[in-house]
Amino acid sequence: MPIYICPNCKRRSVDLDGYEGFSTQAVQCRDCGFGFLFELLEDYYPAPGTGFVVCDADARVLAAGRGVFELTGFADADLLGRDVADALALSDASPIAVVREWGVRKLGQKIEIRTKAGLEKSVTADFFPAYDEDGGLLLALTPR
């Protein structure tokens, strides 16, 4: 049974009624109305300060959930359409390639990002592959 997480409100849902599986459009969060739900193979419990970034198959930012601005200083418009590794100046972008090529999660990666103010910030990054035909990935950033 698919488990979904909302990158904005961080609520998890299970597709009990098949609603998510029958829609041809991107499914919105039933709680906050955010335009993306991300399917996980198993449940994931983010820390309270975690920010989520949703990327397409080419690792370009599609959406930034709540917590990303607070962590990075970047508004959605600053990130949309940009390569996530370049936009956030990830100190190690290799987990993105692994996740995209092998379709596996990479959890607990200790990396540095660069904020909008140009400051380096230590974060723990969790990378998740998209399990739909579009590919892509979800990046969860938690301050350390």
VMD Tcl script that draws the C-alpha trace (Angstrom):
set ca {
  {0.00 0.00 0.00}
  {1.55 3.33 -1.04}
  {2.56 5.82 1.61}
  {2.59 9.49 0.65}
  {4.18 12.50 2.34}
  {3.34 16.14 1.77}
  {6.53 18.21 1.32}
  {4.75 21.22 2.80}
  {2.88 20.12 5.92}
  {4.80 16.83 6.34}
  {1.59 14.87 6.86}
  {1.67 11.28 5.78}
  {-1.20 9.46 4.14}
  {-1.92 5.98 2.91}
  {-3.86 5.44 -0.30}
  {-6.65 3.49 1.39}
  {-9.42 4.55 -0.96}
  {-7.40 4.46 -4.19}
  {-7.92 8.18 -4.75}
  {-4.26 8.87 -5.41}
  {-3.86 5.90 -7.75}
  {-6.77 6.80 -10.04}
  {-5.94 10.42 -10.68}
  {-4.13 11.44 -13.88}
  {-3.23 14.80 -12.35}
  {-0.69 15.47 -9.63}
  {-2.41 14.71 -6.35}
  {-2.71 17.59 -3.90}
  {-2.38 17.26 -0.16}
  {-5.79 16.69 1.41}
  {-4.74 18.63 4.53}
  {-2.97 21.78 3.28}
  {-3.68 21.76 -0.47}
  {0.00 21.74 -1.49}
  {0.33 20.72 -5.15}
  {2.55 17.67 -4.67}
  {2.40 14.46 -2.71}
  {5.48 12.31 -2.79}
  {5.16 8.52 -2.74}
  {7.47 6.61 -0.40}
  {7.95 2.85 -0.27}
  {7.93 2.99 3.51}
  {7.09 5.61 6.10}
  {9.48 8.44 6.94}
  {9.34 10.72 9.96}
  {11.18 14.00 9.40}
  {12.56 16.16 12.20}
  {10.54 19.31 13.01}
  {12.97 21.66 11.22}
  {13.23 19.59 8.04}
  {12.62 21.28 4.70}
  {11.64 19.31 1.59}
  {12.62 20.00 -2.01}
  {10.82 18.16 -4.84}
  {12.83 17.70 -8.03}
  {12.11 16.39 -11.52}
  {14.01 13.60 -13.32}
  {16.83 16.03 -14.16}
  {17.16 17.15 -10.50}
  {15.60 20.56 -11.23}
  {13.49 22.02 -8.44}
  {9.73 21.65 -8.94}
  {8.61 22.74 -5.48}
  {9.99 23.73 -2.12}
  {8.01 22.88 0.99}
  {7.74 24.72 4.26}
  {11.04 24.76 6.09}
  {13.22 25.37 3.03}
  {12.98 29.16 3.29}
  {13.66 29.05 7.03}
  {16.72 26.86 6.48}
  {18.18 28.44 3.33}
  {16.69 31.90 2.91}
  {15.62 30.99 -0.64}
  {12.02 31.67 -1.63}
  {10.31 29.26 -4.02}
  {10.87 31.59 -6.98}
  {14.64 31.60 -6.29}
  {14.79 27.80 -6.63}
  {12.16 26.78 -9.19}
  {13.63 25.31 -12.36}
  {17.20 25.34 -11.08}
  {19.40 22.30 -10.58}
  {19.09 21.52 -6.87}
  {22.81 20.82 -6.38}
  {23.73 24.17 -7.95}
  {20.92 26.17 -6.34}
  {21.84 25.03 -2.82}
  {25.56 24.56 -3.52}
  {25.50 21.05 -2.08}
  {28.96 20.04 -0.86}
  {28.35 16.48 -2.11}
  {25.91 15.94 -4.96}
  {26.87 12.28 -5.52}
  {23.82 10.91 -3.63}
  {21.60 12.49 -6.31}
  {23.24 10.40 -9.03}
  {22.98 7.23 -6.93}
  {19.31 7.82 -6.15}
  {18.44 8.58 -9.77}
  {20.42 5.69 -11.25}
  {19.61 2.95 -8.76}
  {16.25 4.05 -7.35}
  {17.42 3.67 -3.75}
  {17.18 5.98 -0.75}
  {20.29 7.66 0.64}
  {19.61 8.64 4.25}
  {21.67 10.53 6.81}
  {24.11 12.18 4.41}
  {26.15 14.82 6.28}
  {26.64 17.68 3.82}
  {26.97 21.45 3.66}
  {24.67 23.81 1.78}
  {25.06 27.49 0.99}
  {22.26 29.82 2.10}
  {21.00 32.80 0.13}
  {23.17 35.01 2.37}
  {26.23 33.00 1.27}
  {26.73 31.22 4.59}
  {27.62 27.55 4.76}
  {25.21 25.50 6.84}
  {25.66 21.91 8.02}
  {22.67 19.70 7.28}
  {21.69 16.07 7.26}
  {20.22 15.25 3.87}
  {17.90 12.38 3.01}
  {17.42 11.60 -0.69}
  {14.41 9.64 -1.97}
  {13.72 8.46 -5.54}
  {10.34 9.07 -7.17}
  {8.51 5.82 -7.84}
  {6.30 7.13 -10.64}
  {7.03 7.12 -14.37}
  {8.28 10.73 -14.24}
  {11.27 9.91 -12.05}
  {12.71 12.68 -9.94}
  {13.60 12.84 -6.30}
  {12.73 14.28 -2.93}
  {15.42 15.95 -0.86}
  {14.87 16.37 2.89}
  {17.24 18.86 4.58}
  {17.54 18.91 8.37}
  {19.81 21.38 10.15}
  {22.56 19.87 12.32}
}
mol new
graphics top color blue
foreach p $ca { graphics top sphere $p radius 0.5 }
foreach p [lrange $ca 0 end-1] q [lrange $ca 1 end] { graphics top cylinder $p $q radius 0.2 }
display resetview
